[in-house]
Amino acid sequence: MTFAADAALRRAEVLVGYGPYLELIPDYLDGREVVRSEMMKEVERCRLALAMAADGRTVALVSGGDPGIYAMAGLVLEMAREGNHPGPIEIVPGLAALNSCAARLGAPLMHDFAAISLSDLLTPWEVIERRLQAAAMADFVTVIYNPKSKRRSEHIVRARDIFLAARAPETPVGIVTAATRAEETIVVTDLHRLLDHPITMQSTVLIGNSQTFSWNELMITPRGYQRKYRL
Amino acid sequence: MTFAADAALRRAEVLVGYGPYLELIPDYLDGREVVRSEMMKEVERCRLALAMAADGRTVALVSGGDPGIYAMAGLVLEMAREGNHPGPIEIVPGLAALNSCAARLGAPLMHDFAAISLSDLLTPWEVIERRLQAAAMADFVTVIYNPKSKRRSEHIVRARDIFLAARAPETPVGIVTAATRAEETIVVTDLHRLLDHPITMQSTVLIGNSQTFSWNELMITPRGYQRKYRL
């Protein structure tokens, strides 16, 4: 957590968020009104937060990771625009899964990368597949969000096939599950063996580029210094 | 800054970093050995930090943004491997330019995105151009790092041309310069007018996808809720 997020939570009179995320910040719940929302209820959650803010209350809409990366910042601004919300609305950035998972894995994001969510709940699968193809072909390090859900296990298989068509089977792959939580697990494997390891709704998968190597259970993508300098 | 970065700086006996970054954290300099390094001296900086750590001292190698995104984490691990460094080495993630700039611009990173550096100091321009083409064609929101330097002003022109061939001239574009610093500037414009605004070495440029819109000087990329739900 950043100092700025801490200050925003302290300033807030009301916290609104997905229940399990609020349980991660017990120290901030005392003395504040707390509205616990359910999964899939994002529209209601934003509507409530905006209504309370329009009533003059200071509301923190709590997001895991970075609210600005595949998270609540967009929906709340879309709805503020629809409803001509008087504002102000401040987006407080945080550490996204890609920041935290990259740190746990060593240094996979030293070169150009793409972030792609495999969830087709709000995006047609054809669009997702086109992006996987483009990322694989252009040698982007690729961060895969939402690789699997309870009802959806084939997308990560398809993603792996797309990358295997463009990259060596030995390409390093990292799987970080429940990053920064007590139950965090970290696996460094490769494209060939990617599907042999547990992947859950809470996993983020990082696929190296053609230069990425592994060392001591870490993934390192060279920035390119070794081309110019003797290390 | 995160609480974890604060704790790491407090634990350190020695701080090593690029001079201007160290000046951003004056409160941590007192009572610690401070080694100010110059720009372009990354290899020497890492070598020194690793040598001091191998001597048993607790060293913080200070990076701006997130050390794990186009920054020092990779080089220090590459050199640790070359030199069989005894470790341990911990990578402490931070807010990268993409996190901070996205927050300043509203919510541009709500959907799949690519990060591409236009610096050809360590990467052949052909590789960069291929990635720009792929990102433009597959409709990635695109974060452009190092859009310009003193000796390099044509790359951003070429990048804009590539995106204009695939996306509407009205596509929203954000330019954030010196993010989070006192002299920070934020511009929301579009692809057509991108080159009419100042872009410097300290700028990050965010190009929206085909769905991104602007509102109140903000950029918003819809996550897709409006397809399924009435906002």
Interface residues (C-beta under 8 A of the other chain):
Chain A: M1 T2 F3 D6 E42 V43 D66 P67 G68 I69 Y70 A71 A73 G74 L75 L77 E78 M79 R81 E82 G87 I91 V92 P93 G94 L95 A96 N99 S100 A102 A103 R104 G106 A107 P108 L109 M110 H111 D112 F113 A114 A115 I116 S117 L121 L122 T123 V127 I128 R130 R131 Q133 A134 A135 M137 A138 D139 F140 W215 N216 L218 I220 T221 P222 R223 G224 Y225 Q226 R227 K228 Y229 L231
Chain B: M1 T2 F3 D6 E42 V43 D66 P67 G68 I69 Y70 A71 A73 G74 L75 L77 E78 M79 R81 E82 G87 I91 V92 P93 G94 L95 A96 N99 S100 A102 A103 R104 G106 A107 P108 L109 M110 H111 D112 F113 A114 A115 I116 S117 L121 L122 T123 V127 I128 R130 R131 Q133 A134 A135 M137 A138 D139 F140 W215 N216 L218 I220 T221 P222 R223 G224 Y225 Q226 R227 K228 Y229 L231
